């Protein structure tokens, strides 16, 4: 088990030092982070792996409260796997719904890009979505 400083963990995860301290205050780690005699936090590679998962969950829109709940379930050990699964499955559905919405938006944007390219190539783009209507 390698000992990592808060700076090492910040580099490895892309999270800032303040974010790492916030994660600790919010009890998002799976264990209490030990400290040296001088008070410096000492992380290990398992902490980094957990943080990368938490970061991915956050990046996908999972609220901090839900990440905290998931961390608490994992921290409490075996026996609550069904609860963990339910939490992750609900989040999966949420992410899939967002992806579907983004896909619909992307289709509309692609259509508009095609329309503008077509009109620009034909020299008929003037007045497209003009704020004033022709008389």
Secondary structure, DSSP 8 states (H G I E B T S, - for coil): ---B-HHHHHHHH---HHHHHHHHHTT-SSS--EE-TTS-EEB-HHHHHHHHHHHHHHHTT--HHHHHHHHHHHHT-TT-HHHHHHHHHHHHHHHHHHHHHHHHHHHHHHHHHHHHHHHHHHT--TTTT-SS---
